[in-house]
């Protein structure tokens, strides 16, 4: 919906954003990218949904039987964005948020099932054909009502890009606040968590097969004890403590797993004024953030009165299966030529930033130095 030819935006408070009045949704995004570039922030674009419904009702990366939101349009939209924001602070594309079974599969197709791996491969190659320096983030499938959480299928059916150095696998890892999975009730919890993460996605990082971007995680600390244990274990694992000995297993100069914290429905790094830091969450992350920050990190002091949070109602349920006619699976197509430089972008005068690629389980800059993405999820939703 961001890219559809809407005349102007109707969902913006122009008292706070007078400069956005009269702009189309895409022009508003241009302003966001410009501002991020001006303050030194990198941007990863994420296709959260086709319609302005946050994606919960969308089980595929296109809308079956819709005349506009087709598979080809999905690819064309990404190519347009890759060209539009080439040479800016945008560093990559998270192709599709929360792939959801039963309609999305990995490595196979059925009467009403499509292969997300092939779709990601095709879209990723199409992007790299017009912008060879973007990172391509591919999320895993969901299981048991938990979207984007499973990369076990990569062992037998990996994504194969024309430029393998631009591939980053991504997962979402949530606390029981979002969905009370069986492993939260294990008699050995939380000692079972490392083995669980290793089997589902961590093996790719542990075996230096690919970087992992934990693209969404968070908790509301509804169960203070269990959620504390979960977040402590997860942060340690992302910092490279792949075993329980308390020592990082990363080599000298290597960085831990990249991550992005917080959405409104699973806990967020910012408070609900969107200005101040949630110091409780930050208290777990400050050691990871510290090398990236120039000023002091806010501290968290436990209080007997819990902070006010909205009532948690899980929306992470498998979507109902729509009826549609299956189409042949997309075939991976390698571009005939990969450009050696980025094309001119639409944002004239925008600062040109470095680009990134991957080596083993590391994301590296153009000089080969390991970097770590530490991000905050942010919705930019445009409604008609």
Secondary structure, DSSP 4 states (H G I P E B T S, - for coil): --SS--SS-SS--TTT-GGGTT--HHHHHHHHHHHHHHTT--EEEE---SSSSTTTT--SSS-TT-SSS-HHHHHHHHHHHHHHTTTSSEEEEE--S-B-TTTEESS--BTTBEEHHHHHHHHHHHHHHH-TTSEEEEEPEEETTEEEEE-GGGGTS----SSGGGEEEEEE---TTT---GGGG-TTTTTTHHHHHIIIIIHHHHTTS--EEEEEE----SSHHHHHHHHHHHHHHHTT--STTSS--PPTT----EEEE-BTTTB-SB-TTSSSB-HHHHHHHHHHHGGG-SSPPPP----SSPPP-PPP-----PPP-------PPPPP---S---SSPPPPSSTTPPP---EEEETTEEEETTS-EE--EEE--------
